[in-house]
Amino acid sequence: MKGMPINGVPHRGEESMRIRAVAAAILAVLFGYIATVYADPTKIRIGWAVVPSSLTPILFTPPGLARHLDKSYSLDLIHFIGTAPQVTALAANDVDIADMSFAAFGAAIENAHIDDLKIINDGVEDGVGGHENNEFLVLKDAPIATIEDLKGKVTATNTIGGAMDMGIRAMLRQHGLLDKRDYSVIEADFGTMKSLLEQKKADLISGVPPFSLNAELRAESRRLFTLKDAFGPVQLIFAVARQGFLTKNRAAVVDFLEDEFRAIRWYIDPANHTQAIAFTAAFMKLPPAAIDWAFTEKDNYRDPSGVPNLAALQSNLDTQKQLGFLKTDIDVKRHADLSLVEEAVKRLN
């Protein structure tokens, strides 16, 4: 019969079909490999607010650090005026990885209902080791020696509901003072805090680098307490992403995190300090001397392993609830996936 083997030898038509099948399989593997090699890199849209707290826009200025950039991933950097607007962008899926403060993080989960939000790596921490603490200042000659002396006084914060504002409220509450009943709070940019204190429009101001390091301000003011005194260690800034994006693009995100923390280690290495300050100053359009404090103990702490302080963050959120800015308990560990940064940093060690 047609197609039957003759004396155990396959018919030519059958042999031809087998050859074509093998060739097709080889071509499928080959084209699959080519498609993988030449596929467009995964675009990662990253939000950032302030340099040098966020190093995102200058991460890869030093050459040779971004080994996977434009290979497995590409970057679209999006500037925001703070962390709060990034919550809206995350909710609308207009950004993939965002900088987040503990205050904005709580709002993202409770108010914006982004329940699949995941903490993926460290940013900057306050009150760690010998590193600078964000602080609250009064005039040297002011009759304010204790927290209780702030009764009836005016305090200044940059944003109601922000980290510094909560630091004021938490510290004064510990000493029996409540907002509106015992003191008042006004909002002002960090850059205007010095003049508010000098003109006695505020009795207590919020101080963060570089504004708190102003020589004139240091000469005429003194520290009353720090953010650490009010809150303990604070996880100020950290990176977050939504679970769907991480699941779909895990390999590309791990490659980015590897490059990111290779760069962060470069910036915080004392051997690179002069160059790191030069790159940062050029981006900020400032003389290098104005930000020479960055990446030193006068700056906030950056963990070279990329692991945020989840215990501190949990405490920060719990205090936020006690102050009335959150209604629900938020389990930080449920909203963290550190496996990506751990995998990425393991490649560097």
N, C-alpha and C positions, 0 to 999 in steps of 0.2 A: 504494500500500500504506500501511497505517497507520503513522504516524511518519515517512514519507518527506517531504522538503521539496517544496513546490509552487512551481514556477517559481523555484527557488533560495532560497525563503523557508522557514526552519525551521518545522516543525509546532509548534503551541502547546504540546503536551505536552513536546516536546524542549526548547523555550525555557524552559518552567517548570522543568524538571529542571536546566538550566544555572544559572538564577537561584538555585535552592535550594542547588546545589553551591557557588556563589560566596558565598552568605550563610553557609553552614556553615563555609567556610574563614575568613571574616572573624570569625565568632563564636569559632572555635577560637583564632585569634591573640589576640583580645580577652580571652578567658577565661585564656589562658596568661599574658598580661601582668598581669591582675588577680591571678592566683595567685602570680606572682613578687613583685608589689608587697606583697601582704598575707600572704605566707608567714611562718610563725613564724621568728624569727631563730635561727640556729644556736647551740645551747648549748655553751659551752666550759667544761669543768670544769678549774680551775686550782689546782694545789697550791702552797702557800707554807709557810715555816717561821718565819723571824725577820725582823721589821721593825727597822731599815731596810735590812738586807742585801737583803731582798725588799720591794719597794714595792707588791706586788700589792693588798693590802687597802686601801691609801690612794691608789692611783694617780689615781683620778678624783675625789678630794675637791675639788680646785680646779675650779671650774665652767668649762665650755666646752672641755674637753680630749677628752672621749669623744664624738667626732662620729658614730661608727658604732654605739655601744652601744644595744642594744635595737632596732636597725634591721636590720643584717645579722648581728649576734651578740648573745648575752646571756652573762652570766658566772655561774658557780657556783664560789665560792671555798671551797677546802677546806684547813683548817689541819692541818699535820703537825708533830711534835716535831722533825723534822730531815729531811735529804734521804734517808736510808736507807729509811724507811717508804714513801717515794714510789715506790721501786723496786717494792715489792709491789703498790702500787695501779696502777702502769703495767702490770705483768704481768697483773693481773686486769681491765684495761680499766676501772678505776674512776676514773681521772683522765685528762685529755686532754693537758694541758701541765703539766710538773712542773719545779720547781727541782732542780738536780742539782749535787753536788760532784764533783770528779774521782774521789774515792774511791768514791762511790756509783755513778758512771757505769761504772767498771770492773766492779763487782759486778753491775750490771744486765745487762751483756752476757755476762760470763763465767759467772756463777752463776744468774741468772734467765733467761738465754738469750733476752733481748729483742733479737733480731738486727736488727730493723727500726727500732731507736731512732735518731732523728735529732736532732742539735744544731741549734737554730733561731735562737738569739740570745744575746747577751752578758748577763751578770748583773753580777757584781763581780769585779775582778781585784786581786791582791795584788802589791806590788813594782813598780808602774808609775810612772815619772816621780817627781815629788815627793810622791806620795801615801803615806799611812801604811802601814807594813808591820806585819803581825802579828809579834809578837816573843816572846822567851823571856827571862825575868827572873830575877836572883839578888839576894840581899840585898847592899846596898852594902858591908857589912863582912865578907861571906863570903870565905873564902880560895879563891875561884874566879876566877882571872884568865884561864884558857884553857879550851878545850873538854876537854882532857885532864884538867883538874882535877875533872871530873865523875865520874871513875872512883870507884866505890864509893858514889856518891850516889843520891838519889831524885829522879826527875823526875815532873812532874804534867802530864797531858793531859786533855782533856775526854772523849775517846772513843778507845779502842784502835782503830786502823785509820782514824781520821779524819785530816784534813789536818794539824792541829797535831801529832798523834802521829807522823805520818810525817816531819814536819819535824825532830822530835827525833831519830828513828832515823836519818834520812839524814845529818844533821849529825854526829852522834856516830860513825856508821859511817865517815865520811870521815876521822875522827881515830883510827880503830882501836878504837873502843869498841862493843861489842855488848850488846844487851838481855839481861838475866839473867846473862850472864857478867861484865859490867863495871859495870852500873848496873841500877836497877829503875825500873819505870813504874807509877804509880798513876793512877786515874781520879777526876776531880772536876769539878763544875760550875764554869764560869768565875767565877761569883759567889763561890765559896769559895776561889779561888786565893790571894787576898791573905792570908787567915787561915792557910792552909797554909804560906805563906812566912814569915809573922811568927812562927808557932809552931814553925818549923823542922821541920815534918813533911814538907816537900819542899824540896829545895835549888835546884830550877829549876822555874819555873811557866810555863804558856802564857798569853800576854797578848793579848787582842783588845779593841778598843773595844766598849762604853764602859768595861769593867772595867779595862783597862790604863791608862785616863786618870784613874783615881782619884787625887786630889791626895796623899793619904797614901801610897799605893803608889809614886807617882813619887818621893816624898821619901825613901823608905827602900829603894828598889831601883835596880838599874841593868840595862841591856840587855846580855846576853851575845852574842846573835846574833838574827837575824830569820829568818822563813820564807823570805824571798828568798835569804838567805845559804845556806840548806840546799837550796833547790829551784830557785833562779832565779825569774823571774816565774811566778806561779801563777794559773791560771784557777780561781778559788775556786768561783763559782756561775755556772751558765748554764741556759738553758731547753731542754728536750727534749720531743719528742712522737713518737708512732709513725707510721710512714709511711702506714698505712691511713687514719688520721684526717686527716693532712695532704692526702692525695690527694683524699679525699671532700669536705673543707671548706676547700680552699685559699683561696678568695676571702674567706671569713669570717675566717680566721686572719690574712691580710694586713691586713684592715681593723682587727683587734684590735692587731696589731703597730704599725700606723700610730698608733693612739690611744695605745698604751703608750709609744712613744718620743717622742711629742709631750709626754706627761706627764713622762717621765724628764728630758727637756731642760728642762722647766719647773722641776723639783725641783733640778737641779744648776746652774741659772742663779743667779749671786750676787745678781742683782737681786731674786730671789724668796726669798732665804734666810730672812728672818724669818718669812714666811708658811709656808714649807716646814717649818721647825722647829716652828712652832705646830701644824700639822696632824699632824705625826709625834708630837709630844709628847702631844697629846690622845689619839691612838690608843693610845700606850704607857702612858698615865696617869702621865706623868712631868712634872716642871717643865721648861720649854724649856731652861733653862740646863744641865740634865743631859745633853742630847744636842745641844748647839750645835755639836759637832764634825762632825755628819752633813753630808754634801754639800759638805765642804771637803777640803783636802789631808790632814786628819787622818783622813779616811774612806778606804775602799778606792775604787778607780777604777771608774767606769762609762763605757763607751764610748758617746758620743752617736750613733754610727753604727749601734750595735747589733751590731757584728761582734766575736765572741769571739776570743781569741788562741789559735788552733788549734795553733800551734807550741809555745806554752807548755803547753797541755793535753797534747800528745803527749809532751813531755818529762816532765810530771808522771806520766803513766801508765807511761812507761818506768821511771821511778824507783820507782814503786809495785811494778812487777814485780821490780826488783832487790832490793827489801826483802822479797820473798816474799809480798806480798798479792795478786798476780796470777800466774797460771801461763802465760797466753798473751799474745802480742803483739796489741795492739788498734790498728787503723789509724783514727785519728781522722777523716781526710778521708772515709773510706768511711761514716762515721756522722754526717756533717754535711750539712745543706741550708740554706745561707744565702741562697738565692734569694728566700725569702719576706720576710725582714727587709730585704734590699736593695731589693726592690720597694716595701716599705712606707715605708722611710726616704726613698727617692727622691721620694716625694710631699711630704715635708716640706722638701726642699731647694730 
